[in-house]
């Protein structure tokens, strides 16, 4: 209609250690170029600062969730995740995001897409990116998802209401197997001759797990120390690309630029170094006796 300003309802919400814009499916264009242009424009991409949009100049703050009531009898909600690039003019739908998934059920409850049941509402979520099911248990009070609570997770200040996420239904999301290579531990030979032991698992997303010590890291490095280490980033990229080729995601690892999958996960023994009280508390509350992960939700 030639209008310069168009209003689109959305919710700006944190899930875990990421933030996203949450849209109703009905309020955005169908999947395709028009939707992509809209989502990139909303975030302010491409721009390293995303100054003309809602993005926060980092990948963890440049995410979108598109949600609707599911037509399936065995599912409550359909949810599509979009990762918007920051400096590059790109958008990806090839994987899910665990952090953003944790806020899908609270959004659905607050928006009336599922019935709010106190004290806990269970929501079955179909992730359209992977075709897999997630189950979320959300604390509810007065018909809304609770915000206040005593749950603590590393990387998020203060406390919040606990959300339990069951990812058992996401095994083999991309490859169809928990261990896509059939091996629990295997060795990647780098071009400089180093041998790095890794584990590749496919739960929600394919992830390659690497011991921090094998990369010369302590595991307590903060993001800036990692992203500014060009040699480390190149090593991780080589590991990701080679493991991606090994499981059939790429035909030639040498042709992969900034591999998105498998995700790289650096692991190390715990240390009391980050955020003092909250880090210590997180070690006590991060996982319950049932092994279920706990994720915070908060509306910024």
C-alpha positions in Angstrom: 0.0 0.0 0.0 3.0 2.3 -0.1 3.0 2.9 3.7 6.3 3.8 5.3 5.4 2.3 8.7 3.9 -1.1 9.3 3.0 -2.5 12.7 3.7 -6.2 13.4 3.0 -7.7 16.9 5.9 -9.5 18.5 7.3 -10.3 21.9 11.0 -9.6 22.8 12.0 -12.4 25.2 15.0 -14.0 26.7 15.3 -17.8 26.6 18.3 -19.2 28.4 21.4 -17.2 27.4 19.9 -15.9 24.2 17.2 -13.4 23.2 14.7 -13.5 20.3 11.7 -11.8 18.8 8.7 -14.2 19.0 6.1 -13.8 16.3 2.7 -15.5 15.7 2.9 -17.3 12.3 -0.2 -15.4 11.2 1.6 -12.1 11.6 4.5 -12.7 9.2 4.7 -13.5 5.5 4.8 -17.2 4.4 8.1 -18.9 4.3 10.2 -17.4 1.5 12.0 -14.3 0.3 9.4 -11.8 1.7 9.7 -13.4 5.2 13.5 -13.4 5.0 13.6 -9.7 4.0 11.3 -8.8 6.9 13.2 -10.7 9.6 16.5 -9.3 8.5 15.1 -5.8 8.4 13.6 -6.2 11.8 17.0 -7.2 13.2 19.0 -4.5 11.3 21.0 -7.0 9.3 23.4 -6.7 7.6 25.3 -4.3 10.0 27.9 -5.2 12.5 26.0 -3.2 15.2 22.5 -3.9 13.8 22.0 -0.2 14.8 18.8 0.1 12.7 17.0 -2.9 14.2 16.3 -5.0 17.3 19.4 -7.2 17.0 22.1 -6.8 19.7 25.2 -7.1 17.4 25.8 -10.7 18.4 24.4 -14.0 17.1 22.9 -14.8 20.5 20.7 -11.7 20.3 19.8 -12.0 16.6 17.3 -14.8 16.7 13.6 -15.2 15.8 10.9 -17.7 16.8 7.7 -18.1 14.7 5.0 -19.9 16.6 1.4 -21.2 15.9 -1.1 -23.7 17.3 -0.4 -27.0 15.7 -2.8 -28.9 13.6 -1.4 -32.2 14.8 -3.4 -34.1 17.5 -0.2 -35.1 19.3 1.4 -31.6 19.4 0.4 -28.3 21.0 2.6 -25.9 19.1 4.6 -25.6 15.8 7.7 -23.6 16.2 10.2 -22.4 13.5 13.6 -21.0 14.5 15.5 -18.5 12.4 19.1 -17.5 13.0 19.7 -14.0 11.6 23.3 -13.2 10.7 24.7 -9.9 11.9 27.3 -8.4 9.5 26.4 -10.7 6.6 23.2 -10.6 4.7 22.1 -14.1 5.7 19.4 -16.0 7.5 19.4 -19.7 8.4 16.6 -22.3 9.2 18.7 -25.4 9.1 18.9 -26.0 12.9 17.1 -25.4 16.2 18.2 -23.3 19.2 17.9 -24.8 22.6 17.9 -21.4 24.4 15.1 -20.0 22.2 13.2 -23.2 22.5 12.9 -22.8 26.2 10.8 -19.6 25.8 8.4 -21.0 23.2 6.1 -22.6 25.7 5.9 -19.4 28.0 5.1 -17.4 24.9 2.4 -19.8 23.8 0.9 -19.8 27.3 0.9 -16.0 27.7 -0.5 -15.6 24.1 -3.3 -18.0 24.7 -2.2 -20.6 22.2 -2.3 -23.3 24.9 -4.4 -23.6 28.0 -2.6 -22.4 31.2 -2.7 -25.1 33.9 -1.4 -24.3 37.4 1.0 -24.9 38.9 2.8 -26.4 35.9 1.8 -26.5 32.2 3.2 -29.1 29.9 3.6 -28.1 26.3 4.5 -30.4 23.4 6.4 -28.5 20.7 7.0 -29.5 17.1 10.2 -27.9 15.8 9.7 -27.5 12.1 13.4 -27.0 11.4 14.3 -30.5 12.5 10.9 -32.2 12.5 11.4 -33.3 16.1 9.4 -32.9 19.3 10.3 -31.1 22.5 8.4 -31.1 25.7 8.5 -28.1 28.0 7.2 -27.9 31.6 6.5 -24.3 32.6 5.6 -22.9 36.0 2.3 -21.0 35.8 0.5 -18.5 38.1 -2.7 -16.5 37.5 -2.9 -17.8 33.9 0.6 -16.6 32.9 4.1 -18.2 32.8 5.9 -17.3 36.0 9.0 -15.1 35.8 10.3 -14.9 39.4 12.0 -17.9 41.0 15.3 -19.2 42.5 16.7 -21.0 39.5 20.2 -19.8 38.4 22.1 -20.6 35.2 25.7 -19.5 34.3 25.7 -16.5 31.9 22.5 -14.9 33.2 22.4 -12.4 36.1 20.0 -12.9 39.0 17.4 -15.7 39.3 14.2 -16.7 37.6 11.4 -19.2 37.2 12.6 -22.7 36.4 11.6 -24.3 33.0 12.3 -28.0 32.4 13.1 -29.0 28.8 12.8 -32.6 27.6 14.9 -33.2 24.5 14.5 -37.0 24.3 12.4 -36.7 21.2 15.1 -34.7 19.3 17.7 -37.5 19.1 19.0 -37.7 15.5 17.4 -34.4 14.6 19.7 -33.9 11.6 21.3 -37.3 10.9 18.8 -39.8 12.4 21.3 -41.2 14.9 22.5 -40.3 18.4 26.0 -41.1 17.3 26.1 -40.3 13.6 29.5 -41.9 13.0 28.8 -44.9 15.2 31.7 -44.0 17.5 31.5 -42.4 20.9 35.0 -41.0 20.6 37.1 -40.5 17.5 40.1 -38.6 16.3 40.3 -35.6 13.9 43.7 -35.1 12.2 44.3 -31.4 11.6 46.3 -30.0 8.7 49.1 -29.0 11.0 49.5 -32.6 12.2 47.7 -32.3 15.6 45.4 -35.1 16.6 42.2 -34.0 18.4 39.9 -36.4 20.1 36.2 -35.5 19.8 32.7 -36.8 20.3 29.9 -36.1 17.9 26.3 -36.4 19.1 23.1 -35.4 17.4 20.5 -34.3 20.0 18.4 -31.3 18.8 21.5 -30.3 16.7 24.6 -32.2 15.7 27.4 -31.1 18.1 31.1 -31.9 18.2 32.4 -31.9 21.7 36.1 -31.0 22.2 38.2 -31.1 25.4 39.3 -27.6 26.2 42.8 -28.8 27.2 43.4 -30.2 23.7 42.9 -26.7 22.3 45.2 -25.1 24.9 42.3 -23.7 26.8 41.2 -23.7 30.4 37.5 -23.7 29.6 36.9 -20.5 31.6 37.6 -18.2 28.7 35.0 -15.5 28.1 33.5 -14.9 24.6 35.9 -12.0 23.6 38.9 -14.1 24.4 37.6 -16.8 22.1 36.4 -14.7 19.2 39.6 -12.7 19.1 41.8 -15.8 18.9 42.0 -16.3 15.2 44.1 -19.5 15.4 41.5 -21.1 17.8 38.6 -20.1 15.5 40.3 -21.6 12.5 41.0 -24.8 14.4 37.4 -25.1 15.6 36.2 -24.4 12.0 38.5 -27.1 10.7 37.2 -29.6 13.2 33.6 -28.7 12.5 34.0 -28.9 8.8 35.8 -32.2 8.8 33.3 -33.8 11.1 30.5 -32.3 9.0 32.0 -33.9 6.0 32.3 -37.2 7.9 28.5 -37.3 8.6 27.5 -36.2 5.1 26.7 -32.5 5.7 29.4 -31.3 3.3 30.9 -32.9 0.2 34.3 -31.2 0.8 35.3 -29.7 4.1 37.8 -27.3 2.4 34.9 -25.5 0.7 33.0 -24.8 3.9 33.1 -21.2 5.1 32.1 -20.6 8.7 30.4 -23.9 9.3 27.1 -23.7 11.1 26.9 -27.4 11.8 27.9 -29.4 13.7 28.0 -26.9 16.5 31.3 -26.8 18.4 31.1 -27.4 22.2 34.2 -26.9 24.3 34.1 -28.8 27.6 36.3 -28.7 30.7 36.1 -29.5 34.5 34.1 -26.9 36.5 35.9 -24.0 38.2 34.6 -21.4 40.6 35.7 -18.4 38.5 32.6 -16.9 36.9 30.0 -14.7 38.6 30.9 -15.9 42.2 27.7 -16.7 44.0 25.7 -17.4 40.9 28.3 -19.7 39.4 28.4 -21.7 42.6 24.6 -21.8 42.9 24.3 -22.8 39.2 26.5 -25.8 39.9 24.1 -26.8 42.6 20.8 -26.1 40.7 21.8 -26.5 37.1 20.7 -30.1 37.0 18.3 -32.0 39.2 18.5 -35.6 40.4 16.5 -36.6 37.3 19.1 -35.1 35.1 16.7 -32.6 33.5 18.2 -29.4 32.4 16.9 -26.2 33.8 16.5 -23.1 31.8 15.6 -19.5 32.8 13.0 -17.4 31.1 12.6 -13.7 31.6 10.9 -10.9 29.7 13.5 -8.1 29.3 
